[in-house]
Amino acid sequence: MATEYESQETQTSGWGIFQDGLNAWKAQTFTPTITHYITSVKLYLYKVGSPTGNVNITIRATASGLPTGSDLASGTVATADVGVDYAWYEASFSASCLLSANIKYAVVVNVPGAPNTDNKIVWGNAADVYSGGSYCHSSDGSTWTAQTLYDFCFQDWGDPAFAPKVWIM
């Protein structure tokens, strides 16, 4: 049974994700306090209009507090499943990956089928409430800028890194 490890659940506003410059890619960096295998992420989302395809959600390493490198884990949420009111949506990863305690990672989100402000996914956020990371944005998924005044709503779910030993006598 999965355990929730890191999260930021306070929502006061939201930022749209759509294929228009700096709105094309969003990310939330986070720092696990316990080493664990991440198996899924839940995001607080809603949709505007009729975006198509999937909300692509990945985990990446960071460098200087910004997402970098290839995806460590990936999953999707179908845009057709996202409602018009905020709710939590889970992306289960096809393969889990080990996250080390006190190392910063990033939840990276892109929605290729969200062409504009009339057809987009909105990710809930709040003003700087999570001390272990920050909101980032990118126009291409490789060059990132941090916006340290905001944090997106996310939940990091997974399994313990080390299974407890069972002694049979």
C-alpha positions as YAML, in Angstrom:
chain: A
units: angstrom
residues:
- id: 1
  name: MET
  ca: [0.00, 0.00, 0.00]
- id: 2
  name: ALA
  ca: [1.46, 3.34, -1.07]
- id: 3
  name: THR
  ca: [2.39, 6.04, 1.42]
- id: 4
  name: GLU
  ca: [2.23, 9.79, 0.90]
- id: 5
  name: TYR
  ca: [5.70, 11.26, 1.42]
- id: 6
  name: GLU
  ca: [5.98, 14.90, 0.30]
- id: 7
  name: SER
  ca: [3.12, 17.26, -0.48]
- id: 8
  name: GLN
  ca: [1.94, 20.82, -0.84]
- id: 9
  name: GLU
  ca: [-1.85, 20.90, -0.66]
- id: 10
  name: THR
  ca: [-2.67, 24.59, -0.15]
- id: 11
  name: GLN
  ca: [-4.39, 26.16, -3.17]
- id: 12
  name: THR
  ca: [-5.23, 29.84, -3.56]
- id: 13
  name: SER
  ca: [-4.80, 30.29, -7.33]
- id: 14
  name: GLY
  ca: [-3.66, 28.38, -10.40]
- id: 15
  name: TRP
  ca: [-1.44, 28.63, -13.47]
- id: 16
  name: GLY
  ca: [-2.44, 27.44, -16.92]
- id: 17
  name: ILE
  ca: [-0.40, 24.92, -18.89]
- id: 18
  name: PHE
  ca: [-0.76, 25.36, -22.65]
- id: 19
  name: GLN
  ca: [1.52, 25.47, -25.69]
- id: 20
  name: ASP
  ca: [2.34, 29.17, -25.68]
- id: 21
  name: GLY
  ca: [5.88, 30.16, -24.76]
- id: 22
  name: LEU
  ca: [6.60, 30.04, -21.02]
- id: 23
  name: ASN
  ca: [3.28, 28.32, -20.29]
- id: 24
  name: ALA
  ca: [4.22, 25.14, -22.18]
- id: 25
  name: TRP
  ca: [6.04, 23.39, -19.31]
- id: 26
  name: LYS
  ca: [5.57, 23.74, -15.55]
- id: 27
  name: ALA
  ca: [7.37, 22.03, -12.69]
- id: 28
  name: GLN
  ca: [7.42, 21.86, -8.91]
- id: 29
  name: THR
  ca: [10.69, 20.98, -7.23]
- id: 30
  name: PHE
  ca: [10.55, 19.04, -3.98]
- id: 31
  name: THR
  ca: [12.94, 17.55, -1.44]
- id: 32
  name: PRO
  ca: [12.05, 14.18, 0.11]
- id: 33
  name: THR
  ca: [12.81, 13.89, 3.82]
- id: 34
  name: ILE
  ca: [12.76, 10.08, 3.60]
- id: 35
  name: THR
  ca: [14.43, 7.89, 0.95]
- id: 36
  name: HIS
  ca: [11.68, 6.00, -0.91]
- id: 37
  name: TYR
  ca: [10.49, 4.65, -4.24]
- id: 38
  name: ILE
  ca: [8.10, 7.09, -5.91]
- id: 39
  name: THR
  ca: [5.27, 5.19, -7.62]
- id: 40
  name: SER
  ca: [2.81, 8.00, -8.44]
- id: 41
  name: VAL
  ca: [2.12, 11.71, -8.16]
- id: 42
  name: LYS
  ca: [-1.20, 13.41, -7.55]
- id: 43
  name: LEU
  ca: [-1.75, 16.94, -8.88]
- id: 44
  name: TYR
  ca: [-4.57, 19.41, -8.15]
- id: 45
  name: LEU
  ca: [-5.94, 20.24, -11.61]
- id: 46
  name: TYR
  ca: [-8.91, 21.40, -13.65]
- id: 47
  name: LYS
  ca: [-9.42, 22.06, -17.35]
- id: 48
  name: VAL
  ca: [-10.65, 24.96, -19.42]
- id: 49
  name: GLY
  ca: [-12.21, 24.24, -22.82]
- id: 50
  name: SER
  ca: [-11.27, 21.02, -24.60]
- id: 51
  name: PRO
  ca: [-7.57, 20.17, -24.36]
- id: 52
  name: THR
  ca: [-6.80, 16.80, -25.95]
- id: 53
  name: GLY
  ca: [-4.43, 13.91, -25.31]
- id: 54
  name: ASN
  ca: [-2.65, 13.56, -21.99]
- id: 55
  name: VAL
  ca: [-1.23, 15.55, -19.16]
- id: 56
  name: ASN
  ca: [2.35, 14.22, -19.22]
- id: 57
  name: ILE
  ca: [3.87, 14.01, -15.74]
- id: 58
  name: THR
  ca: [7.49, 13.06, -15.09]
- id: 59
  name: ILE
  ca: [10.08, 13.08, -12.33]
- id: 60
  name: ARG
  ca: [13.48, 14.60, -13.05]
- id: 61
  name: ALA
  ca: [16.65, 15.33, -11.15]
- id: 62
  name: THR
  ca: [17.58, 18.97, -10.55]
- id: 63
  name: ALA
  ca: [20.71, 21.08, -10.89]
- id: 64
  name: SER
  ca: [20.89, 24.45, -9.15]
- id: 65
  name: GLY
  ca: [17.25, 23.91, -8.12]
- id: 66
  name: LEU
  ca: [15.96, 23.50, -11.70]
- id: 67
  name: PRO
  ca: [14.75, 20.38, -13.56]
- id: 68
  name: THR
  ca: [17.45, 18.74, -15.65]
- id: 69
  name: GLY
  ca: [18.27, 15.58, -17.55]
- id: 70
  name: SER
  ca: [16.05, 12.77, -18.72]
- id: 71
  name: ASP
  ca: [12.90, 11.53, -17.04]
- id: 72
  name: LEU
  ca: [13.43, 9.24, -14.05]
- id: 73
  name: ALA
  ca: [9.77, 8.15, -14.04]
- id: 74
  name: SER
  ca: [6.76, 9.03, -16.18]
- id: 75
  name: GLY
  ca: [3.00, 8.74, -16.19]
- id: 76
  name: THR
  ca: [-0.07, 10.42, -17.64]
- id: 77
  name: VAL
  ca: [-3.54, 11.65, -16.86]
- id: 78
  name: ALA
  ca: [-5.98, 11.76, -19.78]
- id: 79
  name: THR
  ca: [-7.23, 15.32, -20.35]
- id: 80
  name: ALA
  ca: [-10.69, 13.80, -20.96]
- id: 81
  name: ASP
  ca: [-10.67, 12.62, -17.31]
- id: 82
  name: VAL
  ca: [-9.89, 16.08, -15.90]
- id: 83
  name: GLY
  ca: [-12.99, 17.96, -14.78]
- id: 84
  name: VAL
  ca: [-13.90, 21.63, -14.85]
- id: 85
  name: ASP
  ca: [-13.47, 22.01, -11.07]
- id: 86
  name: TYR
  ca: [-10.30, 21.45, -9.05]
- id: 87
  name: ALA
  ca: [-9.70, 17.85, -8.00]
- id: 88
  name: TRP
  ca: [-6.74, 15.55, -7.33]
- id: 89
  name: TYR
  ca: [-5.61, 13.45, -10.32]
- id: 90
  name: GLU
  ca: [-3.11, 10.61, -10.02]
- id: 91
  name: ALA
  ca: [-0.44, 9.66, -12.53]
- id: 92
  name: SER
  ca: [0.91, 6.20, -11.77]
- id: 93
  name: PHE
  ca: [4.43, 5.61, -13.03]
- id: 94
  name: SER
  ca: [5.18, 2.66, -15.30]
- id: 95
  name: ALA
  ca: [8.31, 2.04, -13.21]
- id: 96
  name: SER
  ca: [9.13, 3.44, -9.79]
- id: 97
  name: CYS
  ca: [12.40, 5.20, -9.09]
- id: 98
  name: LEU
  ca: [14.38, 5.65, -5.91]
- id: 99
  name: LEU
  ca: [14.37, 9.16, -4.46]
- id: 100
  name: SER
  ca: [17.07, 9.92, -1.92]
- id: 101
  name: ALA
  ca: [16.37, 11.94, 1.19]
- id: 102
  name: ASN
  ca: [17.50, 15.58, 1.16]
- id: 103
  name: ILE
  ca: [18.05, 15.60, -2.63]
- id: 104
  name: LYS
  ca: [15.88, 17.93, -4.72]
- id: 105
  name: TYR
  ca: [13.77, 16.49, -7.57]
- id: 106
  name: ALA
  ca: [11.14, 17.95, -9.88]
- id: 107
  name: VAL
  ca: [7.60, 17.01, -10.90]
- id: 108
  name: VAL
  ca: [7.49, 18.16, -14.55]
- id: 109
  name: VAL
  ca: [4.20, 18.70, -16.44]
- id: 110
  name: ASN
  ca: [3.48, 19.28, -20.13]
- id: 111
  name: VAL
  ca: [0.19, 19.13, -22.06]
- id: 112
  name: PRO
  ca: [0.90, 18.95, -25.83]
- id: 113
  name: GLY
  ca: [-2.85, 18.94, -26.64]
- id: 114
  name: ALA
  ca: [-3.53, 22.23, -24.83]
- id: 115
  name: PRO
  ca: [-3.02, 24.82, -27.58]
- id: 116
  name: ASN
  ca: [-4.05, 28.10, -25.93]
- id: 117
  name: THR
  ca: [-5.70, 29.90, -23.02]
- id: 118
  name: ASP
  ca: [-9.14, 28.71, -24.20]
- id: 119
  name: ASN
  ca: [-8.06, 25.03, -24.08]
- id: 120
  name: LYS
  ca: [-5.68, 24.36, -21.20]
- id: 121
  name: ILE
  ca: [-5.03, 22.54, -17.95]
- id: 122
  name: VAL
  ca: [-4.78, 24.64, -14.78]
- id: 123
  name: TRP
  ca: [-2.51, 23.47, -11.93]
- id: 124
  name: GLY
  ca: [-3.42, 24.81, -8.48]
- id: 125
  name: ASN
  ca: [-0.83, 26.71, -6.52]
- id: 126
  name: ALA
  ca: [-0.30, 29.01, -3.55]
- id: 127
  name: ALA
  ca: [2.18, 31.67, -2.49]
- id: 128
  name: ASP
  ca: [5.45, 30.11, -1.23]
- id: 129
  name: VAL
  ca: [4.08, 27.58, 1.26]
- id: 130
  name: TYR
  ca: [6.43, 24.63, 0.59]
- id: 131
  name: SER
  ca: [9.98, 25.09, 1.88]
- id: 132
  name: GLY
  ca: [11.46, 22.09, 0.01]
- id: 133
  name: GLY
  ca: [11.17, 23.49, -3.52]
- id: 134
  name: SER
  ca: [9.49, 25.95, -5.87]
- id: 135
  name: TYR
  ca: [7.48, 26.46, -9.02]
- id: 136
  name: CYS
  ca: [9.44, 26.51, -12.31]
- id: 137
  name: HIS
  ca: [8.47, 27.18, -15.94]
- id: 138
  name: SER
  ca: [9.97, 26.52, -19.36]
- id: 139
  name: SER
  ca: [9.09, 27.10, -23.00]
- id: 140
  name: ASP
  ca: [10.96, 24.00, -24.23]
- id: 141
  name: GLY
  ca: [11.30, 21.57, -21.31]
- id: 142
  name: SER
  ca: [15.07, 22.01, -21.05]
- id: 143
  name: THR
  ca: [15.74, 25.67, -20.11]
- id: 144
  name: TRP
  ca: [14.02, 26.44, -16.81]
- id: 145
  name: THR
  ca: [13.34, 29.50, -14.66]
- id: 146
  name: ALA
  ca: [12.36, 29.26, -10.97]
- id: 147
  name: GLN
  ca: [9.56, 31.35, -9.53]
- id: 148
  name: THR
  ca: [10.31, 31.06, -5.82]
- id: 149
  name: LEU
  ca: [7.21, 33.01, -4.77]
- id: 150
  name: TYR
  ca: [4.82, 30.13, -5.63]
- id: 151
  name: ASP
  ca: [4.40, 26.39, -5.14]
- id: 152
  name: PHE
  ca: [2.16, 24.02, -7.09]
- id: 153
  name: CYS
  ca: [-0.12, 21.54, -5.32]
- id: 154
  name: PHE
  ca: [1.29, 18.01, -5.44]
- id: 155
  name: GLN
  ca: [1.44, 14.75, -3.53]
- id: 156
  name: ASP
  ca: [4.37, 12.32, -3.79]
- id: 157
  name: TRP
  ca: [3.23, 8.70, -3.27]
- id: 158
  name: GLY
  ca: [5.45, 5.64, -3.01]
- id: 159
  name: ASP
  ca: [6.87, 2.69, -1.15]
- id: 160
  name: PRO
  ca: [9.59, 2.38, 1.48]
- id: 161
  name: ALA
  ca: [13.12, 2.05, 0.17]
- id: 162
  name: PHE
  ca: [13.91, -0.77, 2.54]
- id: 163
  name: ALA
  ca: [11.36, -3.37, 3.48]
- id: 164
  name: PRO
  ca: [11.27, -4.22, 7.17]
- id: 165
  name: LYS
  ca: [12.76, -7.58, 8.11]
- id: 166
  name: VAL
  ca: [10.42, -10.22, 9.39]
- id: 167
  name: TRP
  ca: [11.97, -12.64, 11.80]
- id: 168
  name: ILE
  ca: [10.44, -16.09, 12.01]
- id: 169
  name: MET
  ca: [11.27, -18.05, 15.11]
...
